[in-house]
Amino acid sequence: MAYVPKYRISMIKLSGIIITYNEEEHLRKCLSSLVDVVDEIIVVDSYSTDNTQEICKEFNVTFIQQKFLGYFEQKNFALEQASYNYILSLDGDEALSDRLKTSILEVKKDWKYEGYYCNRRNNYCGKWIRFSDWYPDKKLRLFKKDSGEWKGINPHDTFKLKSNIKSGKLKGDILHWIYRDYDEHKQKVEQFSTIGAKSYFDLKISASLFKVYFRPSWAFFKSYFLRLGILDGKYGWRICKQAFIVTYLKYSKLRQHWKNSKG
């Protein structure tokens, strides 16, 4: 007769949540990394015009189309679609490293905290970045659904735990393919600075000349020198240079919003 243990280890059920828009380039890697880790995959798509939906059909996913509400608003909508109370959230251009998969499976057997942080490693123009503000790029992506919510100032989002809630740390990295080339990076800087300026204006954040000129300089100095972006060579220089530019553009555009509002 086979031995039956008196106490069985029961794993929690985990929902994998992804929001997408035209993610065909990396989505297959993302979904493949989740298959053996989560118990369901929910994809909330903003009406992609590429092969995103076709790729999702290769996997056992729940595919939901939803007009884009904003970055953190869309992720909160996606949370509401999950069947389980334990959530793993990824973007369509991210995937779990093998070490991170193992860490998550271990946590599923012995869940101790309301949320878990891990590092995100960014692939920039084909190179894995080791320094600047891009590594370790700490993210909270594994959590209980009712432990907090997605917040932020568009286009940036973060999952915020409720106060006085303890969190843990996972071993392994989220792998993130961010920009394929420098031209794409510059285009996103222009786009994100416009979105950020409008978000700041809606929140009635001021744009003094001090902010316009000091904040970009500090962004560059912190990323290139204090966070050792200089050690990533020409890629570190480009990343930190664009940190300066996106900050300068954001506050300059914000200042223009305020001028326009006063007639």
C-alpha positions in Angstrom: 0.0 0.0 0.0 1.3 3.4 -0.9 2.2 5.7 1.9 -0.2 8.6 2.4 1.2 11.5 4.5 -0.9 12.6 7.4 -0.6 16.3 6.4 -0.5 17.4 2.8 1.1 20.6 1.7 -1.5 22.7 0.0 -0.4 25.4 -2.4 -2.4 28.6 -2.7 -4.0 29.3 -6.1 -2.3 32.1 -8.0 -3.7 34.3 -10.8 -1.3 35.7 -13.3 -2.4 39.2 -14.6 -1.1 40.9 -17.7 -2.2 44.1 -19.4 -1.3 44.4 -23.1 -1.2 46.6 -26.2 0.6 45.4 -29.3 3.0 43.1 -27.3 3.6 40.4 -29.9 7.4 40.8 -29.8 7.8 39.5 -26.2 4.4 38.2 -25.2 5.2 34.5 -25.9 8.2 34.6 -23.5 6.0 36.2 -20.9 3.2 33.7 -21.1 5.6 30.7 -21.3 7.3 31.8 -18.1 3.9 31.8 -16.3 2.5 28.4 -17.4 4.1 26.3 -14.6 3.8 28.9 -11.9 0.2 30.3 -11.9 -3.2 28.6 -11.9 -4.8 31.0 -14.3 -3.7 33.7 -16.7 -5.8 36.8 -17.3 -4.8 39.1 -20.2 -6.5 42.5 -20.4 -5.8 43.9 -23.8 -6.4 47.5 -25.1 -7.5 46.4 -28.6 -4.1 45.5 -30.0 -3.7 45.7 -33.7 -0.8 43.2 -34.0 -0.8 39.4 -33.2 -1.2 39.8 -29.4 -4.6 38.0 -29.4 -3.4 35.2 -31.7 -0.4 34.5 -29.4 -2.8 34.3 -26.4 -4.8 31.6 -28.2 -1.7 29.4 -28.0 -2.0 29.4 -24.2 -4.9 28.7 -21.8 -5.6 32.3 -21.0 -8.7 34.4 -20.3 -8.5 37.2 -22.9 -10.5 40.4 -22.1 -10.6 43.5 -24.2 -10.9 46.8 -22.4 -10.4 50.3 -23.6 -7.2 51.7 -22.0 -8.1 53.5 -18.8 -4.6 54.7 -17.8 -1.7 52.6 -16.6 -2.6 52.0 -13.0 -6.4 52.2 -13.7 -6.0 49.4 -16.2 -4.1 47.2 -13.8 -6.8 47.7 -11.1 -9.4 46.7 -13.6 -7.4 43.6 -14.4 -7.2 42.7 -10.7 -11.0 42.6 -10.5 -11.0 39.9 -13.2 -8.9 37.5 -11.2 -10.5 34.4 -9.8 -8.1 34.0 -6.9 -7.0 36.2 -4.1 -3.2 35.8 -4.8 -1.9 37.7 -7.7 1.3 37.7 -9.9 1.4 40.8 -12.1 3.6 41.1 -15.2 3.7 43.4 -18.2 3.6 41.9 -21.7 7.3 42.7 -22.3 8.4 40.9 -19.1 9.1 37.3 -18.1 10.1 35.4 -15.0 13.7 34.2 -14.6 14.1 30.5 -13.7 15.3 31.5 -10.2 12.3 33.7 -9.7 9.9 30.9 -10.9 11.4 28.6 -8.2 11.1 31.3 -5.5 7.4 31.9 -6.4 6.6 28.1 -6.3 8.3 28.0 -2.8 6.1 30.9 -1.6 3.0 29.2 -2.9 3.7 26.3 -0.4 4.3 28.7 2.5 2.8 32.1 2.0 4.0 34.4 4.9 3.5 38.0 3.8 0.9 40.2 2.1 3.2 41.0 -0.7 6.7 40.1 -2.1 9.2 42.3 -3.9 11.7 41.2 -6.5 14.3 42.9 -8.7 13.7 43.7 -12.3 16.5 43.4 -14.8 16.2 45.5 -17.9 17.4 44.6 -21.4 18.3 47.8 -23.2 19.2 47.7 -26.9 20.2 44.0 -26.5 22.3 44.5 -23.3 21.3 43.6 -19.7 21.8 46.7 -17.6 23.6 46.3 -14.3 23.5 49.7 -12.7 21.9 53.2 -12.8 18.3 53.4 -11.7 17.6 50.3 -13.8 19.1 47.6 -11.6 18.2 46.6 -9.1 14.8 47.9 -10.2 12.7 46.8 -7.2 9.1 45.9 -7.9 6.2 44.5 -5.9 4.5 42.0 -8.2 3.4 39.1 -6.0 0.6 40.0 -3.5 -2.8 39.3 -2.0 -5.5 41.1 -4.0 -6.9 42.9 -1.0 -3.6 44.0 0.4 -3.4 47.2 -1.6 -4.0 48.7 -5.0 -2.2 50.0 -8.1 -1.4 53.7 -7.8 0.9 56.2 -9.3 1.1 59.2 -11.6 0.7 58.2 -15.3 2.6 56.8 -17.1 4.2 55.2 -14.0 2.4 52.7 -11.8 3.3 50.8 -8.6 1.4 48.5 -6.3 1.0 50.1 -3.0 0.4 48.0 0.1 -1.9 49.2 2.8 -0.1 50.8 5.8 1.5 48.6 8.5 1.6 45.5 6.1 4.8 43.5 6.1 6.4 42.4 2.8 9.0 39.8 1.8 11.7 39.6 -0.9 12.0 37.0 -3.6 15.2 35.7 -5.2 15.5 36.0 -8.9 14.6 38.7 -11.4 11.8 39.8 -13.6 13.3 40.0 -17.1 12.2 43.2 -18.9 12.9 43.9 -22.6 12.5 47.7 -22.5 13.8 49.3 -25.8 15.2 47.6 -28.9 17.1 50.7 -30.0 18.0 54.2 -29.0 15.5 55.8 -31.4 12.6 53.9 -29.7 13.9 55.2 -26.3 13.9 58.8 -27.6 10.3 58.4 -28.9 9.1 57.1 -25.6 10.8 59.9 -23.7 8.8 62.4 -25.8 5.6 60.4 -25.2 6.1 59.8 -21.5 7.1 63.4 -20.8 3.9 64.6 -22.4 1.8 62.1 -20.4 3.6 62.9 -17.2 3.3 66.7 -17.6 -0.5 66.4 -18.1 -0.8 64.1 -15.1 1.1 66.5 -12.9 -1.0 69.4 -14.2 -4.2 67.6 -13.3 -2.8 67.0 -9.8 -2.0 70.8 -9.6 1.7 70.2 -9.2 3.7 73.4 -9.8 6.6 73.8 -12.2 9.0 76.5 -10.9 12.1 77.3 -12.8 14.0 75.6 -10.0 12.2 72.3 -10.8 12.7 72.8 -14.6 16.5 73.1 -14.2 17.4 71.3 -10.9 15.3 68.2 -11.2 16.9 67.0 -14.5 20.4 67.7 -13.3 19.7 65.7 -10.1 18.1 62.8 -12.1 21.3 62.5 -14.2 23.8 62.9 -11.3 21.9 60.3 -9.1 21.6 57.8 -11.9 25.0 58.2 -13.5 27.3 58.7 -10.5 25.5 57.7 -7.3 23.8 54.6 -8.9 26.9 53.8 -11.0 25.3 54.1 -14.4 28.8 55.1 -15.6 29.8 51.4 -15.2 27.4 50.4 -18.0 29.4 52.2 -20.6 27.7 53.9 -23.5 24.4 52.3 -22.6 24.6 53.8 -19.1 25.4 57.2 -20.6 22.4 57.0 -22.9 20.0 55.9 -20.1 21.2 58.6 -17.8 21.2 61.3 -20.5 17.6 60.4 -21.3 16.7 60.5 -17.6 17.9 64.2 -17.8 15.9 64.9 -20.9 12.6 63.2 -19.9 12.7 65.1 -16.6 13.5 68.4 -18.3 10.7 67.9 -20.9 8.2 66.9 -18.3 8.6 70.0 -16.2 8.9 72.3 -19.2 5.7 71.0 -20.6 4.1 71.3 -17.2 5.2 74.9 -17.0 3.6 75.5 -20.4 0.3 73.9 -19.2 0.2 76.4 -16.4 0.9 79.3 -18.7 -1.8 78.2 -21.1 -4.3 77.8 -18.2 -3.8 81.5 -17.3 -4.5 82.7 -20.8 
